[in-house]
């Protein structure tokens, strides 16, 4: 069975460039996670600031301030939360905002924390309001009020909890309520990675996974990874599959290019769905403006998929513009599809004599 199925490759191409974690790759991600701040690649300012926060708290012999990590998915917020616990030498309790629907759920977790323990809440902006209000008191005074009974006979019993450090992660810091945001002593915003930083990530991952990765192969994968380590590691695993099945197992420039062509990832980091969105916008709607719901119907996807998976990178790459009237294709999008942009396309410049 020397050849991979084209259907399988097409299926992978639809998900390869999503920054969201797939359930099947959780084990791979845990293997590749850095164990301390020295192993963590990229985010130099965040690493420096966080190191000062942790070292200062360690010297004082007290838990550090609560930490909020914000930024797009796939940049290492969960890894940093685990590193914080490892640097402090404390256990970590992991949960997510959507899982904390009731205040009682949160009270049970908080009451079981040991002194100095780290509690990590992923997607903290999605925590239910009753649980969030309980969290205010726990973060500030290390106390929760448990309500016993119902109606006029209900009583509030204060429950002391051990001093702990809360690490919250959010992809939408703007949706956090002011009172919750203000209770974090340190806030770090994660930035997208440069291609050079992603090459470091890829070389480290290749060593762990036992992949022979040449520098030119690492550079090629990094350039198509949308500045996101999660995507870079995912593409590395898929290129490894190609190298083991159709080549000699070594990942160099030629193998990386051939593999990414099979998985439909082009040289700008766009996949099938990205190009379908741009093509529909340009060819079906004349470049826009058009609403995201209409655009999603045109490509046969859910509006949330288009809005959360495709749009952020297309906007960042300068191919899509969000306007009050809808989405608009820029001149760069027309050019990427091999078409001539109209004069009213954002970013259009009149051709010069030399261009002609």
C-alpha positions as CSV (number, residue, x, y, z in Angstrom):
1,X,0.0,0.0,0.0
2,X,2.4,2.6,-1.3
3,X,0.0,5.5,-2.1
4,X,-2.2,7.4,0.4
5,X,-5.8,7.8,-0.5
6,X,-6.7,11.1,-2.2
7,X,-9.9,11.1,-0.2
8,X,-8.0,10.8,3.1
9,X,-5.7,13.7,2.0
10,X,-8.7,15.8,1.1
11,X,-10.3,15.1,4.5
12,X,-7.1,16.1,6.3
13,X,-6.8,19.3,4.2
14,X,-10.0,20.6,5.7
15,X,-8.6,20.6,9.2
16,X,-4.9,20.9,9.0
17,X,-4.8,24.7,9.4
18,X,-7.3,25.1,12.2
19,X,-5.6,26.6,15.3
20,X,-8.1,24.6,17.5
21,X,-6.9,21.3,18.9
22,X,-8.4,18.1,17.5
23,X,-9.3,15.5,20.1
24,X,-7.1,12.9,18.4
25,X,-4.0,15.0,18.7
26,X,-4.1,15.6,22.5
27,X,-1.6,12.9,23.2
28,X,0.8,14.2,20.6
29,X,0.5,17.7,22.0
30,X,1.3,16.5,25.5
31,X,4.4,14.8,24.3
32,X,5.6,17.9,22.6
33,X,4.8,20.4,25.3
34,X,7.9,22.2,26.8
35,X,8.5,21.4,30.5
36,X,10.0,24.7,31.7
37,X,10.5,28.3,30.6
38,X,13.9,27.5,29.1
39,X,12.4,25.0,26.7
40,X,9.5,27.3,25.7
41,X,10.2,28.8,22.3
42,X,9.0,32.3,21.4
43,X,7.1,34.9,23.4
44,X,10.3,36.4,24.8
45,X,8.7,39.3,26.6
46,X,6.0,37.1,28.2
47,X,8.7,34.6,29.3
48,X,10.8,37.3,30.8
49,X,7.9,38.9,32.7
50,X,6.5,35.6,33.9
51,X,9.9,34.5,35.1
52,X,10.2,37.6,37.2
53,X,6.7,37.0,38.6
54,X,7.4,33.4,39.6
55,X,10.9,34.0,41.0
56,X,9.7,36.9,43.0
57,X,6.9,34.9,44.5
58,X,9.2,31.9,45.2
59,X,11.7,34.2,47.1
60,X,8.8,35.6,49.2
61,X,7.5,32.1,49.9
62,X,4.0,33.0,48.8
63,X,1.8,32.0,45.8
64,X,2.3,34.4,42.8
65,X,-0.4,36.7,41.6
66,X,-3.2,35.3,39.5
67,X,-2.2,35.1,35.8
68,X,-4.3,35.8,32.7
69,X,-3.0,34.5,29.4
70,X,-4.8,35.9,26.3
71,X,-4.3,35.4,22.6
72,X,-5.4,33.3,19.6
73,X,-5.6,29.5,20.0
74,X,-2.6,27.3,19.4
75,X,0.1,29.7,20.7
76,X,0.9,27.8,24.0
77,X,-1.3,29.2,26.7
78,X,-2.0,25.7,28.2
79,X,1.7,24.9,28.0
80,X,2.5,28.0,29.9
81,X,0.0,27.2,32.6
82,X,1.6,23.8,33.1
83,X,5.0,25.4,33.1
84,X,3.9,27.8,35.9
85,X,2.9,24.9,38.0
86,X,6.2,23.1,37.2
87,X,8.3,26.1,38.0
88,X,6.5,26.5,41.4
89,X,6.8,22.8,42.1
90,X,3.1,22.5,42.7
91,X,0.3,20.4,41.3
92,X,-2.1,21.8,38.7
93,X,-5.9,21.3,38.5
94,X,-7.3,21.8,35.0
95,X,-10.8,22.7,34.0
96,X,-12.6,24.9,31.4
97,X,-15.0,27.8,31.5
98,X,-17.9,25.9,29.9
99,X,-17.5,23.1,32.4
100,X,-18.2,25.5,35.3
101,X,-21.9,25.9,34.9
102,X,-22.9,26.2,38.5
103,X,-21.3,27.9,41.5
104,X,-21.3,24.6,43.4
105,X,-19.0,23.0,40.8
106,X,-16.4,25.7,41.3
107,X,-16.8,25.6,45.1
108,X,-16.1,21.9,45.1
109,X,-12.9,22.4,43.1
110,X,-11.7,25.3,45.2
111,X,-12.3,23.6,48.5
112,X,-10.1,20.7,47.5
113,X,-7.1,22.9,46.5
114,X,-3.9,22.5,48.6
115,X,-1.9,25.6,49.6
116,X,0.1,27.0,46.7
117,X,-1.7,24.8,44.1
118,X,-2.3,26.1,40.6
119,X,-5.8,26.1,39.1
120,X,-6.0,26.5,35.4
121,X,-9.3,27.5,33.7
122,X,-9.2,27.4,29.9
123,X,-11.6,29.6,28.0
124,X,-12.3,31.5,31.2
125,X,-14.5,34.0,29.3
126,X,-17.1,31.3,28.9
127,X,-17.5,30.7,32.7
128,X,-21.1,30.9,33.9
129,X,-22.0,34.1,35.8
130,X,-22.8,32.5,39.2
131,X,-19.5,30.7,39.1
132,X,-17.7,33.9,38.0
133,X,-19.1,35.9,40.9
134,X,-18.0,33.2,43.4
135,X,-14.5,33.3,41.7
136,X,-14.2,37.0,42.6
137,X,-14.2,36.4,46.3
138,X,-12.0,33.3,46.0
139,X,-9.3,35.2,44.0
140,X,-9.3,38.2,46.3
141,X,-9.9,36.9,49.8
142,X,-9.4,33.1,49.4
143,X,-12.9,32.5,50.6
144,X,-16.2,31.3,49.1
145,X,-19.7,31.7,50.4
146,X,-21.7,28.5,50.2
147,X,-25.5,28.9,50.2
148,X,-27.3,26.2,52.2
149,X,-31.1,25.8,51.8
150,X,-33.6,27.6,49.6
151,X,-35.9,30.5,50.0
152,X,-36.2,32.6,53.1
153,X,-34.5,29.9,55.2
154,X,-31.3,29.9,53.0
155,X,-28.1,30.8,54.8
156,X,-24.7,31.7,53.5
157,X,-21.7,29.8,55.1
158,X,-18.3,31.3,54.5
159,X,-15.7,28.7,53.7
160,X,-12.0,29.5,53.9
161,X,-9.8,28.0,51.1
162,X,-6.1,27.6,50.8
163,X,-4.1,30.4,49.0
164,X,-3.8,29.3,45.4
165,X,-2.8,30.7,42.0
166,X,-5.4,30.9,39.3
167,X,-4.2,30.8,35.7
168,X,-6.9,31.8,33.2
169,X,-6.6,31.4,29.4
170,X,-8.8,33.2,26.9
171,X,-9.0,33.7,23.2
172,X,-11.4,36.6,23.7
173,X,-10.0,38.9,26.4
174,X,-12.4,41.7,25.3
175,X,-15.4,39.6,26.4
176,X,-14.1,39.2,30.0
177,X,-16.0,41.2,32.5
178,X,-14.1,44.1,34.1
179,X,-14.3,42.8,37.7
180,X,-12.8,39.4,36.7
181,X,-10.0,41.0,34.5
182,X,-9.1,43.4,37.4
183,X,-8.4,40.5,39.8
184,X,-5.5,39.1,37.8
185,X,-2.2,40.5,38.9
186,X,-0.4,39.7,35.7
187,X,-1.8,39.7,32.2
188,X,0.2,38.3,29.3
189,X,-0.9,38.6,25.6
190,X,0.5,35.9,23.3
191,X,1.7,37.0,19.9
192,X,1.9,35.0,16.7
193,X,5.3,33.4,16.1
194,X,7.8,34.5,13.5
195,X,8.9,31.9,10.9
196,X,12.3,31.7,12.6
197,X,10.7,30.9,16.0
198,X,8.5,28.2,14.3
199,X,11.6,26.6,12.8
200,X,13.0,26.3,16.4
201,X,9.7,24.7,17.4
202,X,9.8,22.3,14.5
203,X,13.4,21.3,15.2
204,X,12.6,20.5,18.8
205,X,9.5,18.5,17.9
206,X,11.5,16.6,15.2
207,X,14.0,15.6,17.8
208,X,11.3,14.3,20.2
209,X,9.5,12.5,17.4
210,X,12.6,11.0,15.9
211,X,12.1,12.8,12.5
212,X,15.1,13.6,10.3
213,X,14.3,17.3,9.5
214,X,16.6,19.3,7.3
215,X,16.8,23.1,7.7
216,X,15.2,23.8,4.4
217,X,12.3,21.5,5.2
218,X,11.8,23.2,8.5
219,X,11.8,26.6,6.9
220,X,9.2,25.5,4.3
221,X,6.8,24.1,6.9
222,X,7.3,27.1,9.2
223,X,6.4,29.5,6.4
224,X,3.0,27.8,5.8
225,X,2.0,27.5,9.5
226,X,0.2,30.8,10.0
227,X,2.5,31.8,12.9
228,X,1.0,29.1,15.1
229,X,3.0,26.3,16.8
230,X,0.0,23.9,16.9
231,X,-0.4,24.1,13.2
232,X,3.4,23.8,12.6
233,X,3.5,20.6,14.7
234,X,0.4,19.2,12.9
235,X,1.9,19.8,9.5
236,X,5.2,18.3,10.6
237,X,3.4,15.0,11.5
238,X,1.6,15.0,8.2
239,X,4.9,15.6,6.2
240,X,6.5,12.8,8.2
241,X,3.7,10.5,7.0
242,X,4.4,11.5,3.4
243,X,8.2,11.1,3.9
244,X,7.9,7.7,5.3
245,X,5.4,6.4,2.7
246,X,6.6,8.1,-0.5
247,X,10.2,9.1,0.2
248,X,13.1,7.9,2.3
249,X,11.8,9.2,5.6
250,X,13.9,12.4,5.5
251,X,12.1,15.8,5.5
252,X,13.8,18.2,3.2
253,X,12.6,21.1,1.0
254,X,11.4,18.9,-1.9
255,X,9.6,16.4,0.4
256,X,7.9,19.2,2.4
257,X,6.7,20.9,-0.7
258,X,5.4,17.7,-2.2
259,X,3.7,16.7,1.0
260,X,2.0,20.0,1.6
261,X,0.8,20.0,-2.0
262,X,-0.9,16.6,-1.3
263,X,-2.6,18.1,1.8
264,X,-3.6,21.2,-0.2
265,X,-1.7,23.7,1.8
266,X,-0.3,26.4,-0.6
267,X,2.8,28.6,-0.2
268,X,0.9,31.3,1.7
269,X,-0.5,28.9,4.2
270,X,-4.0,28.7,2.7
271,X,-5.9,25.5,2.5
272,X,-8.9,24.3,0.4
273,X,-11.4,26.0,2.6
274,X,-9.6,29.3,2.7
275,X,-9.4,29.4,-1.1
276,X,-13.0,28.3,-1.4
277,X,-14.0,31.3,0.8
278,X,-11.9,33.7,-1.3
279,X,-13.1,32.2,-4.6
280,X,-16.8,32.5,-3.6
281,X,-16.3,36.0,-2.4
282,X,-14.5,37.0,-5.6
283,X,-16.3,35.0,-8.3
284,X,-19.8,34.7,-6.9
285,X,-20.1,38.0,-5.1
286,X,-17.8,40.3,-7.1
287,X,-15.5,40.8,-4.2
288,X,-18.2,41.8,-1.7
289,X,-19.3,43.1,0.6
290,X,-21.2,40.0,1.6
291,X,-22.4,38.7,5.0
292,X,-20.5,35.8,6.7
293,X,-23.7,33.6,6.8
294,X,-24.2,34.0,3.0
295,X,-20.5,33.3,2.4
296,X,-20.7,30.1,4.6
297,X,-23.7,28.8,2.6
298,X,-21.7,29.4,-0.6
299,X,-18.8,27.2,0.6
300,X,-21.0,24.6,2.4
301,X,-19.7,25.3,5.9
302,X,-21.0,26.6,9.2
303,X,-20.7,30.3,9.7
304,X,-18.7,29.8,12.9
305,X,-16.2,27.7,10.9
306,X,-15.7,30.5,8.4
307,X,-15.6,33.1,11.1
308,X,-13.3,31.4,13.6
309,X,-11.0,29.2,11.4
310,X,-10.7,31.0,8.1
311,X,-11.3,34.7,8.6
312,X,-8.7,35.5,11.3
313,X,-5.8,34.4,9.1
314,X,-7.3,35.8,5.9
315,X,-7.6,39.2,7.6
316,X,-4.1,39.0,9.0
317,X,-2.7,38.0,5.6
318,X,-4.3,41.1,4.1
319,X,-6.7,39.1,1.8
320,X,-10.0,39.9,3.5
321,X,-11.4,43.0,5.0
322,X,-14.3,43.2,7.5
323,X,-16.5,46.2,6.9
324,X,-19.9,47.3,8.4
325,X,-21.6,46.1,5.3
326,X,-19.9,42.7,5.2
327,X,-16.7,40.9,4.0
328,X,-14.7,42.3,1.2
329,X,-11.9,40.7,-0.8
330,X,-8.7,42.8,-1.1
331,X,-6.5,43.3,-4.2
332,X,-4.1,40.7,-2.8
333,X,-6.9,38.1,-2.7
334,X,-7.8,38.7,-6.4
335,X,-4.1,38.4,-7.2
336,X,-3.7,35.2,-5.3
337,X,-6.5,33.7,-7.3
338,X,-4.8,34.8,-10.6
339,X,-7.4,37.5,-11.2
340,X,-7.3,41.2,-11.8
341,X,-8.6,43.3,-9.0
342,X,-11.2,46.0,-9.7
343,X,-10.2,49.6,-8.9
344,X,-12.5,49.7,-5.8
345,X,-10.8,46.7,-4.1
346,X,-9.0,47.5,-0.9
347,X,-5.3,47.8,-1.4
348,X,-5.6,48.3,-5.2
349,X,-3.0,50.5,-6.8
350,X,-3.1,51.8,-10.4
351,X,-0.6,50.0,-12.7
352,X,2.4,52.0,-13.6
353,X,4.2,52.2,-16.9
354,X,6.7,49.6,-15.7
355,X,3.9,47.3,-14.7
356,X,2.5,47.4,-18.2
